[in-house]
């Protein structure tokens, strides 16, 4: 027994050391700070660790695979311009602290950016224009401003991500109710045939793919479906990269009105046991009645990837972005309309969320991600 306890303690210490120095990074769409919070992995407590001011209001973020460099969209108010000008910013990260590197102009505003596994390409989706663009990243990790590709897709291009092999790229679109799919070879995107995988039928309440997350070990992907509030399971052909829809479920609380729910972000725990979707409550409610934004949890079958609902958990209003820490023990939610950051503990057996703490933040937290150092 004594040896077993010693071994258990050793495993715990090793696990903790592997994730030592975790930080939560947050950008804000109505304010200029970029903030790093230090995470206490025992209690889930967050303490501000470092802060810099971006040249303009913040936007989506993307990390290099080694988490040493960060890229952020920012919108800068410039003299003579009626609207803020779109820029992309590169930042070095060391011990959870930021060092500004450079900024370059971007053609269009973006809801999502992503750095491919080589660290040489920034991929971007564009909601209004219905496009995907790729940008060059130099050897010094700074953006060169060189546009490499400008690919038309369809309106409401909402998110962009490569698969774990870095061979395929997926771009959920809400308006055409589809996930556009590309091959990525030698830094170039080429549409697959067919170029998109259609979402749930248009008459299905839970359709319009918005964000996408991969299972860490299975050849499965999951999308949050904005319209109606839903989640879909997709099979991913490892050879061709093509997606096939397998399952769709509701992410809203029981008894929720037919209109007013809009799913947003989606994340899978590092061990692949659970997946969570954020729901923004835009239901018109009587004066004084609080909005009912939630995080929905699902258990993932270890062999098939199929989903079983765990439950829904009240959270801050308009949780456009949330993330899960590297240990899979904590979930963090940004309340876009409440200007708050909420922390939850994930029960490792059931996947249920326990609210731990809520703190005030600058205006409109728009993107959350965690790193280890």
C-alpha positions as CSV (number, residue, x, y, z in Angstrom):
1,X,0.0,0.0,0.0
2,X,2.8,2.4,0.9
3,X,4.5,1.8,-2.5
4,X,1.1,2.4,-4.3
5,X,0.6,5.7,-2.5
6,X,4.2,6.8,-3.3
7,X,3.7,5.9,-7.0
8,X,0.4,7.8,-7.1
9,X,2.0,10.9,-5.6
10,X,4.9,10.6,-8.1
11,X,2.4,10.4,-11.0
12,X,0.6,13.4,-9.7
13,X,3.8,15.4,-9.3
14,X,4.9,14.5,-12.8
15,X,1.5,15.4,-14.3
16,X,1.6,18.7,-12.6
17,X,5.1,19.4,-13.7
18,X,4.2,18.7,-17.3
19,X,1.6,21.4,-17.1
20,X,3.5,23.8,-14.8
21,X,3.2,27.4,-15.7
22,X,-0.2,27.4,-17.4
23,X,-1.5,30.7,-18.5
24,X,-4.9,31.8,-19.8
25,X,-4.7,34.4,-22.7
26,X,-7.6,36.7,-23.4
27,X,-8.3,39.4,-26.0
28,X,-11.2,41.9,-26.0
29,X,-13.2,43.1,-28.9
30,X,-14.2,46.5,-27.4
31,X,-10.9,47.2,-25.7
32,X,-7.2,47.1,-26.4
33,X,-5.6,44.9,-23.6
34,X,-4.1,41.6,-24.3
35,X,-3.9,39.8,-20.9
36,X,-2.2,36.7,-19.5
37,X,-3.6,35.2,-16.4
38,X,-1.6,32.7,-14.3
39,X,-3.6,29.6,-13.4
40,X,-3.4,27.9,-10.0
41,X,-3.9,24.2,-11.1
42,X,-5.1,23.2,-7.7
43,X,-7.8,25.8,-7.1
44,X,-8.5,27.1,-10.6
45,X,-7.8,30.7,-9.3
46,X,-6.7,33.2,-12.0
47,X,-4.3,36.1,-11.3
48,X,-3.3,38.7,-13.8
49,X,0.2,37.9,-14.8
50,X,1.0,40.3,-17.7
51,X,-0.8,42.8,-19.8
52,X,0.1,44.8,-22.9
53,X,-2.0,47.2,-25.0
54,X,-2.7,46.3,-28.6
55,X,-2.6,49.0,-31.3
56,X,-6.4,48.8,-31.5
57,X,-9.3,46.7,-30.3
58,X,-8.6,43.0,-30.1
59,X,-10.0,40.1,-32.0
60,X,-9.4,36.4,-32.6
61,X,-6.0,34.9,-31.6
62,X,-3.9,32.0,-32.9
63,X,-0.8,30.3,-31.4
64,X,2.1,28.6,-33.1
65,X,2.3,24.8,-32.4
66,X,5.0,25.4,-29.7
67,X,3.0,28.2,-28.1
68,X,5.9,30.6,-28.3
69,X,4.3,33.0,-30.7
70,X,0.8,34.5,-30.8
71,X,-1.0,36.3,-33.6
72,X,-4.0,38.6,-32.9
73,X,-6.4,40.5,-35.1
74,X,-6.7,44.2,-34.1
75,X,-8.8,47.0,-35.6
76,X,-7.1,50.4,-35.5
77,X,-8.9,53.8,-35.8
78,X,-6.8,55.8,-38.2
79,X,-7.1,59.5,-39.3
80,X,-9.3,59.9,-42.4
81,X,-10.8,56.5,-42.2
82,X,-14.6,56.1,-41.5
83,X,-14.1,52.6,-40.1
84,X,-11.3,51.0,-38.1
85,X,-8.6,49.4,-40.3
86,X,-7.9,45.7,-39.9
87,X,-4.4,44.6,-38.9
88,X,-2.7,41.4,-37.8
89,X,-0.3,41.5,-34.9
90,X,2.6,39.1,-34.0
91,X,3.7,38.7,-30.4
92,X,6.4,36.6,-28.7
93,X,5.5,34.8,-25.5
94,X,8.0,33.9,-22.8
95,X,7.0,32.7,-19.4
96,X,3.4,33.9,-20.0
97,X,4.6,37.5,-20.8
98,X,4.2,39.3,-24.2
99,X,6.6,41.0,-26.4
100,X,5.1,42.9,-29.4
101,X,6.9,42.1,-32.6
102,X,5.1,43.8,-35.6
103,X,1.8,44.5,-37.3
104,X,0.7,44.3,-40.9
105,X,-2.5,45.3,-42.8
106,X,-5.2,42.7,-43.4
107,X,-7.6,42.9,-46.3
108,X,-10.7,41.9,-44.4
109,X,-12.0,41.6,-40.9
110,X,-11.8,38.0,-39.6
111,X,-13.7,36.0,-37.0
112,X,-11.0,33.3,-36.9
113,X,-7.3,32.9,-37.6
114,X,-5.1,29.8,-37.4
115,X,-1.3,29.1,-37.7
116,X,-0.5,25.9,-39.6
117,X,1.8,23.4,-37.9
118,X,4.9,24.6,-39.8
119,X,4.5,28.1,-38.4
120,X,5.0,29.7,-41.8
121,X,1.3,30.3,-42.8
122,X,-1.5,32.3,-41.1
123,X,-4.9,31.1,-42.3
124,X,-7.9,33.3,-42.0
125,X,-11.6,33.0,-42.6
126,X,-13.7,36.1,-43.6
127,X,-17.4,36.2,-42.6
128,X,-18.7,39.1,-44.6
129,X,-16.7,38.6,-47.8
130,X,-17.1,34.8,-47.8
131,X,-13.4,34.1,-48.3
132,X,-10.4,32.3,-47.0
133,X,-6.9,33.9,-47.1
134,X,-3.4,32.7,-46.3
135,X,-0.5,35.0,-45.2
136,X,3.2,34.5,-45.0
137,X,5.0,34.3,-41.7
138,X,8.7,35.1,-41.9
139,X,11.6,33.1,-40.4
140,X,11.7,35.6,-37.5
141,X,8.1,34.7,-36.8
142,X,6.9,38.2,-37.9
143,X,4.1,38.7,-40.4
144,X,5.6,39.8,-43.7
145,X,2.3,41.3,-45.0
146,X,2.5,39.1,-48.1
147,X,-0.9,37.7,-49.1
148,X,-0.4,34.2,-50.5
149,X,-3.9,33.1,-51.4
150,X,-7.4,34.8,-51.5
151,X,-10.0,32.1,-52.0
152,X,-13.7,32.8,-52.5
153,X,-16.0,30.3,-50.6
154,X,-19.4,31.5,-49.4
155,X,-20.8,34.1,-47.0
156,X,-20.5,33.6,-43.3
157,X,-17.1,31.9,-43.2
158,X,-16.8,31.6,-39.5
159,X,-13.8,29.5,-38.4
160,X,-10.7,27.9,-39.8
161,X,-8.5,25.0,-38.5
162,X,-6.2,22.3,-39.8
163,X,-6.4,18.7,-38.9
164,X,-3.8,17.2,-36.5
165,X,-1.8,15.9,-39.5
166,X,-1.6,19.5,-41.1
167,X,-2.8,17.9,-44.4
168,X,-6.3,19.2,-44.4
169,X,-8.1,22.5,-43.5
170,X,-11.7,22.9,-42.5
171,X,-13.8,26.1,-42.6
172,X,-17.4,26.0,-41.1
173,X,-19.8,28.3,-42.8
174,X,-23.2,29.1,-41.2
175,X,-25.1,30.6,-44.1
176,X,-24.6,27.7,-46.6
177,X,-24.9,25.3,-43.7
178,X,-21.6,23.5,-44.7
179,X,-18.0,22.8,-43.8
180,X,-15.6,23.7,-46.6
181,X,-12.7,21.3,-46.9
182,X,-9.3,21.8,-48.3
183,X,-6.0,19.9,-48.9
184,X,-3.0,21.7,-47.5
185,X,0.3,20.9,-49.3
186,X,3.5,22.9,-49.5
187,X,1.6,25.8,-47.8
188,X,-1.1,25.9,-50.5
189,X,-4.8,25.3,-50.1
190,X,-6.7,23.3,-52.7
191,X,-10.4,22.6,-52.5
192,X,-11.3,18.9,-52.0
193,X,-13.9,17.2,-54.3
194,X,-16.5,17.9,-53.2
195,X,-15.4,21.2,-51.8
196,X,-17.8,21.2,-48.9
197,X,-19.6,18.8,-46.5
198,X,-23.2,19.7,-46.0
199,X,-24.5,20.2,-42.5
200,X,-27.8,18.9,-41.1
201,X,-30.8,19.4,-43.4
202,X,-32.0,23.0,-43.6
203,X,-35.3,22.0,-42.0
204,X,-33.4,20.5,-39.1
205,X,-33.6,22.8,-36.1
206,X,-29.9,22.4,-35.2
207,X,-27.9,23.3,-38.3
208,X,-25.4,25.8,-39.6
209,X,-21.9,24.7,-38.5
210,X,-19.9,27.5,-36.8
211,X,-16.8,26.2,-35.0
212,X,-15.0,22.8,-35.2
213,X,-12.9,20.7,-32.9
214,X,-11.1,17.4,-33.3
215,X,-11.1,14.3,-31.1
216,X,-7.5,13.8,-29.9
217,X,-7.4,10.0,-30.8
218,X,-10.4,9.1,-32.9
219,X,-10.9,10.1,-36.6
220,X,-13.8,12.3,-35.5
221,X,-14.6,16.0,-35.6
222,X,-17.4,18.0,-33.9
223,X,-19.1,21.2,-34.9
224,X,-21.2,23.7,-32.9
225,X,-24.2,24.5,-35.0
226,X,-25.3,28.1,-34.6
227,X,-28.9,28.0,-35.8
228,X,-31.1,26.6,-33.1
229,X,-28.2,25.6,-30.9
230,X,-26.8,22.2,-31.8
231,X,-23.7,19.9,-32.1
232,X,-22.8,17.5,-34.9
233,X,-20.4,14.5,-35.0
234,X,-18.5,14.0,-38.3
235,X,-16.4,11.1,-39.5
236,X,-13.0,12.2,-40.9
237,X,-11.5,10.1,-43.7
238,X,-7.8,10.1,-42.8
239,X,-6.7,9.4,-46.4
240,X,-8.9,11.9,-48.3
241,X,-9.8,14.4,-45.6
242,X,-13.5,14.3,-46.4
243,X,-16.1,14.8,-43.7
244,X,-19.2,12.7,-43.3
245,X,-22.0,13.8,-41.0
246,X,-22.9,11.1,-38.4
247,X,-25.0,12.6,-35.6
248,X,-26.7,15.8,-34.5
249,X,-28.0,16.8,-31.1
250,X,-29.5,19.8,-29.4
251,X,-27.3,21.8,-27.1
252,X,-30.1,23.9,-25.4
253,X,-31.7,23.3,-22.0
254,X,-35.0,21.4,-21.9
255,X,-38.0,23.6,-22.6
256,X,-35.9,26.3,-24.3
257,X,-37.9,28.4,-26.9
258,X,-37.7,27.4,-30.5
259,X,-36.0,30.7,-31.4
260,X,-33.3,32.6,-29.6
261,X,-30.5,30.1,-29.1
262,X,-27.3,30.5,-31.0
263,X,-24.4,28.1,-30.4
264,X,-20.9,29.5,-30.6
265,X,-17.7,27.8,-29.5
266,X,-16.8,24.1,-29.1
267,X,-13.9,22.3,-27.3
268,X,-13.0,18.7,-26.5
269,X,-11.2,17.8,-23.3
270,X,-7.5,16.6,-23.8
271,X,-8.4,13.1,-22.8
272,X,-11.3,12.9,-25.4
273,X,-13.9,12.0,-22.8
274,X,-16.1,15.1,-23.1
275,X,-17.0,17.9,-25.5
276,X,-18.6,21.2,-24.6
277,X,-20.6,23.9,-26.6
278,X,-21.4,27.4,-25.6
279,X,-25.0,28.7,-26.2
280,X,-25.8,32.4,-26.5
281,X,-29.3,33.3,-25.3
282,X,-30.8,36.0,-27.5
283,X,-34.4,35.2,-26.5
284,X,-36.5,38.3,-25.9
285,X,-37.2,38.0,-22.2
286,X,-39.4,40.2,-19.9
287,X,-37.7,43.2,-18.4
288,X,-35.6,42.2,-15.4
289,X,-35.4,38.5,-16.3
290,X,-31.8,37.4,-16.8
291,X,-30.6,35.8,-20.0
292,X,-30.0,32.1,-19.9
293,X,-26.7,31.5,-21.7
294,X,-25.3,28.1,-21.1
295,X,-22.5,25.6,-21.6
296,X,-23.7,22.2,-22.8
297,X,-21.7,19.1,-22.1
298,X,-21.6,15.7,-23.8
299,X,-19.9,12.4,-23.1
300,X,-18.0,10.9,-26.0
301,X,-18.1,7.2,-26.6
302,X,-14.5,6.0,-26.5
303,X,-14.8,3.8,-29.7
304,X,-17.5,5.4,-31.9
305,X,-17.2,9.0,-30.8
306,X,-21.0,9.1,-30.5
307,X,-22.4,11.7,-28.1
308,X,-24.6,11.4,-24.9
309,X,-25.8,14.6,-23.3
310,X,-24.5,15.4,-19.8
311,X,-26.5,18.6,-19.1
312,X,-26.5,22.3,-19.5
313,X,-24.9,24.8,-17.1
314,X,-25.7,28.5,-16.7
315,X,-22.9,30.9,-17.5
316,X,-22.2,34.5,-18.4
317,X,-24.3,36.1,-21.1
318,X,-23.1,35.7,-24.7
319,X,-20.3,33.1,-24.2
320,X,-18.8,33.7,-27.6
321,X,-15.5,32.1,-26.6
322,X,-14.4,29.6,-24.0
323,X,-11.5,27.2,-23.5
324,X,-10.4,24.2,-21.5
325,X,-7.0,24.1,-19.7
326,X,-4.3,21.6,-20.7
327,X,-5.0,19.3,-17.8
328,X,-8.7,19.0,-18.7
329,X,-9.7,20.0,-15.2
330,X,-10.9,23.6,-15.8
331,X,-13.1,25.4,-18.2
332,X,-13.0,29.2,-18.7
333,X,-15.9,31.3,-20.2
334,X,-15.8,34.8,-21.5
335,X,-19.1,36.8,-21.1
336,X,-19.0,39.0,-24.2
337,X,-21.9,41.2,-23.0
338,X,-21.2,41.1,-19.2
339,X,-17.4,41.8,-19.4
340,X,-16.7,38.9,-17.1
341,X,-14.6,35.7,-17.0
342,X,-16.0,32.6,-15.3
343,X,-14.1,29.5,-14.1
344,X,-15.5,26.0,-13.8
345,X,-14.1,22.7,-12.6
346,X,-14.8,19.7,-14.8
347,X,-15.8,16.6,-12.9
348,X,-13.4,13.9,-14.4
349,X,-16.0,11.1,-14.0
350,X,-19.3,12.8,-15.1
351,X,-18.1,15.8,-17.1
352,X,-20.4,18.1,-15.1
353,X,-19.3,21.7,-14.5
354,X,-18.9,23.2,-11.0
355,X,-18.7,27.0,-11.0
356,X,-15.7,28.2,-9.0
357,X,-15.3,31.9,-9.6
358,X,-16.2,34.9,-11.8
359,X,-14.0,38.0,-12.2
360,X,-14.5,41.3,-14.0
361,X,-12.5,42.0,-17.2
362,X,-12.1,44.7,-19.8
363,X,-14.9,45.1,-22.3
364,X,-16.1,42.1,-24.3
365,X,-13.7,39.2,-23.9
366,X,-13.7,37.8,-27.5
367,X,-11.1,35.0,-27.5
368,X,-9.6,32.7,-24.8
369,X,-6.8,30.2,-25.1
370,X,-4.4,28.5,-22.7
371,X,-0.6,27.8,-22.9
372,X,2.0,26.0,-20.8
373,X,5.6,27.1,-20.2
